[in-house]
């Protein structure tokens, strides 16, 4: 009731409110929901190793002093063919596009630990960026903590930006050549030409590999350390070659900044958050300062339970589970009492979901209950029932 009241009424407004709407897009399982949760400081979006955990666009709200960040967590950009294979709703195809259309800034998330996909942006991501070229975009390289060979980050930066950031040509150098035996402690450096006069000074980029190992960023900063200056070479203005066919593109040469982080561990997320707060423009808040997400508590609950089902059921089985809320009540001591029914298409799926001796369903209920306590900041008693769809 409190959540509904806050969402329904006019938001409170500070004296000089600022706002920034951020769409986070990327391939399925790049870590979009994990990053959203870290920016919010609380788990309200489902996270799973399996693709297509996020099934619809949902908004998270970060309110800091006079600034409000509205985070649009979207389903992974996917093709109609893959959507059909996973029996995904039509919204899975349209929601990311709709979110970008209404965004002030686009974060493009790339999983650098996935050597199959990390060397180029997916066609769906490129298509989305090219559809809205007027909206500023930022490249975020995620899961850098999983990379043993840090020099790979240099190659990825060059490929995913086509060597251009904020209209300036990048010069990417390092103290080592492409030697796989090189220590991860070797220095890395990315730089670009002086910024235009009307912009704040642009940053040094990759700092050194010590920090890259913990997750580094291309943040706004006016200082450049002398110890790195020997690695910097002159950057030239790129020549505008005009529009190109998307099928020839591997990267996007119009990113304004690059950040490197490890969202799961929260490394360098604060650096990105500070940058986002700086990008906010004057404008009225859209949500009350007490709102953390546009989802109802029941939606948060459904999402967290589905996350656990995805984790513990094999292959395509979890995508066929239907969830029905049977009870949502406050107990005598203020605890939340929840009963949810899980409907599966086959008896064999029911046996998998229950597990031997009820171990699987018990584990799902226990872990989901703990996450719900952390989300709602109260005691939660969760009961799950499994039935075959009639």
N, C-alpha and C positions, 0 to 999 in steps of 0.2 A: 504494500500500500504506500509506503514511504517513497519507494522508487517510482511508482506511478505518479504520485503527487509531484515529485521533483521534475519528472519528464513533462508533465502536463502544464505546469505553471510557467509563467515568464521567468527566464533566468535572472539571477541577480547580476548587476553590472557594476564594475569598478568605475572610477572616474574617467580613466582613459583606456578602455578595453582594447586588447589586440587579439587577433585570432589567426590561426593557420590550419587549413584543412590538408591533411597528408594522406595520400593514397600509397599503400605499400603493395607493390606488384612483383611478380617473379614466377618462376616455374614452380610446380607443386613440390612441397617439402623443402623449400629453400630456407625456411625458418621465419616466415612472415609473422605467424601468430606468436612465436617465442619472442621475437623482437618487440611486438606490440605489448605483450605482457610485461616485458622488462621496462619499457618506456612508461607504462602505467604504474608499475611498482606492485601489482597484484595480478594473480592469474584469473583472467576472465574469458580468455579465448582458448579453445581446445588445442592441444599439441600432441602429435603422434608421429611415429616413424613412418607410418603409411601415408600415401598421397591422398589428397582430397579430404583431409580432416575438416577443414573449414568449408562448409557447404553454402554459405551465403555471406553477403557483406554485413559486417557489424561494426559499430563505431565505439571507439574507446575515447575517453576524455581526460586530458591532463590539464589541470588548472594550477598555474604557478603565478602568484602575485597578480598582476593585471593581464596575464597572457593565458589564452586557452588554445591548446593543441587538440585538434579533432583527428583521431587516427582511424583511417578507414581500412580495417583488416579485410582483405578480399580473398576469395578462392584463388588457387593457383591458376594462372592462365593456361588453358588447355585447348586442344583442337576438338572439333565436333566428333571426330572418329574415336578419340580417347574418351570423350564424354559418354558416347554410346556404349563403349566397352564396360565402363564402370557404372552404367545406368544412372548417370548424373542428371540432376534437374537442369532445365533450360537456364535457370538463374546462374548456374556455374559458369556458363559461357558469357552471359551478359553483365553480371555484377561487376567484374573487374573493370570493364570498359566504362560502366556507369559511374563507378567511383572516381576514375581518372578524370572523367568529364567535369566533375564537380570539385576537383582538387585544386589547391594553390601550389602544391609541390608534390612531385612523384618520387618515391624512393624505389629504386630498382634493386631488388635483393638477389645476389648470386651466391650459391653454395660452392665455395672454392675447394671443398673436400671431395666433390663429385667430379672425378677426372673425365667422365663421359660428357658432361654438359658445361663445364666451367669455361671452356675456351671461346665460347660465343654466346651471345644472347639468343634466346629461342625466337623463332619466327613470330610467335604470338606476342612476345614482349616488344619486339621491334615494330610489329604492326601497330600495337597500341601506342607506342611512343610517337611514331610517325603520324598517327591520326590526330594527336594533340601536341604538335611541336611548340606551341606557344606557352605550354605549361612547363615551368622549370623542373629539371629532373636531376637527381643525385644518385650516383652509383654506390651501393653498399656491398662490400665483399664480406660475407659471413662465414663463420666456422674456420677462421684463420688459425685458431689454436690447434686444429687437426692437421695442419700442413707441417711436415718435417723439413722439407726443403723450401726455405723462405724465398729463394730467388724466383720461384714460380710466380710469386705475387707480382714481380716486375713484368713478367711476360703477360700475365692476365690483365694488368692495368693497361698495357699498350694495346692488347687485342680488343678488350671490351670498350675502350674509348676511341679506338682507331687512332690513337696517339694525340688526341685533342681533348682538352678540358677547359671549359669556360672560354672558348674561342681562341685558345693559345695552344701551340704545339708543345707536347710534352717531350722532355729529354729524359730518358730512363737509363741510368747507368748504375753500375755497382762495382765494388772493389774486386769482385771475382768474375771470372768468365762462367759460362754455363757448365760448371763442373759439379757433378752430382755429389762429389765427396766434400764440397765446400761446407764449412761450418755455418750453422744458422746464426752465428754471432757476427758474421761479416756485415759491413754497413750497406744499406740500401739507400738510394736517393732518387726521388722524382721531383722535377721542378718544372716551372713554366715561366713564360715571359712576364714582364711587369704588367700589373693589371691596369685597366683604363682608369683615368683620373677620377671618375665619378663613383668608383667602387671602393669599398674598404680593402686594405692590403690583403692580397691572397697569400696562401700559406706555403710553407715548406711542405713537402708531402710525406713521403714515407718515413721520416725519422730514421732510426737505425733498426737493425733486425732484432735487437733485444726487445724493443717495444713492439715490433711487428709480430714477434712470437706471442706477445700477450694481447695482440689486437691493436692495430694502429689506425690512424685516420688522416685524411687530408682536411685539416680544420683551418679555420681562419686564424691567422697569427702573423704578426708583423716581424717576428724575430727569426733569423736564420743563423744557425750556429756555424762559426768559422771552421770548426773541425770537419764540417761536411762540404765546405765550399770547393774543395778540390774535385768533388764528384759532380759538380754542376757544370753543365755546358750551355752555351747560348741557345735560347729557344727562338724560333722564328715564327712570324705570323703565318698561319696556314693559308694556302690559296683555296678560295672557294671554288669547288669543282661543280657546284650546282646540284640539283636533285639527282638521286641515284636510285636504281632499282633495289628494292629490299632484298631480293634473292642474292645480290652481290655483297650484302653487308653482314659482318659478323659482330660488329659493335655499334655503339651510338656515339657520334662525335660531338654531341651537344650537352653532355653532362656538365653541371656547374661545379660539382665537387665530388670527391671520392672519400669514402670512409671504410675503414677495415676494423672488424670487431668479431667478438665471439658472443653471440646473443645468449646462448644457453648459460654461459658462465657470467654474463653481465659485463664482460670486459669491453671498455671503451663505449658502452651504451650512453653513459653520461656525457661524453664528448659530443656524440650525435644529438643528444637531447638539448644541450646548450646551443648547438648550431640551429636546431629547429626553433627554439624560443627566440633566437635572434632574427629569424626570418619572418616572424609574425608581423602582420600589418594591422594598422588601426581598423577596428570594426567591432560590432556588437558580439558578445558571447552568444552561442547557440544553446548552451546547456547551463543549468544551475551548477554552481561550484561544488555542490555535494554529489554530483553525478559522476560515476566512473565509467559507465558503459550505457549504450542505448538499449541493450538487451534487458529483458525482464529477468528477475531471479530464476524463474522456471526455465528460461532459455539457457541461462548460464549452467544450470543444473543438467539439463539435457545434453548440452555440449560436453561437459566434463565426463558424464557417464559414457557418452559415445566414444570419447577419446580412449577410455579404458577398454571398451569393447574392441576398438580397432587394434589396440596393443596386444590383446590376448587371444584374438581369433585369427586363424590363418587365411591367407589369400583373399578371395572375394567375399568370404562368408559374412564379415561384419557389415558390409554395405547393404545387406538385405534385412537387417534388424530394424524393426519399427519400435518406437518408444511411446508409451502411453502413461501420462501422469495420473495416478489413482488417488494419491493423497498428498496434501501440502498444508500442514497445520503447525501451529505453535504449541509446544508442550507446556505443562504446568510450570516448569522451571525456565521457560524462555528458549528451550532448545527447539530446533526445527525438525519436524517429523515428516519424512518423505517416503512414499511408496510408489515405485515405478514398475510398470509391466513391460517386459521385453518380448515382442512377438517375432518369431522366426518362421521362415517358410517351410522348413523340414524338421522331422524328428531328430535326424542325425545332427543338424545344427544346434538343436536344443541340448543334445547330449554334450556337444563340444563346449557350449556356453556354460553349462552347469559344471562340467568337469567331474573327474572321479572323486566321489565323496563330497561333491559340491565345492571343491577347492577353487575352481576358476571363478565362479560367480561370487564366492565369498571374498576373494582377493579384489575383484573389480569393485564390489561394494565398499570394502575397507579403504582402498586407495581413493575412490571417488569421494567417499565421505570425508576423508582428510582434506582433500583439495577444496571441497565445499565449505568446510570449517574455515580454511584460510581465506576463501573468497568472501564469505558472509560474516566472518569474525564472530561466530557463535557456535555452540554445540550443534551437531547434526546427527540425527539417527536415520540412516538410509537403509531401506529394504528393497531388494530387487526380486521380482517374480518372472519366471520364464514360461512362455506358452507357445505352442505351434499356432500359427494363424489359421483361423477357421475358414 
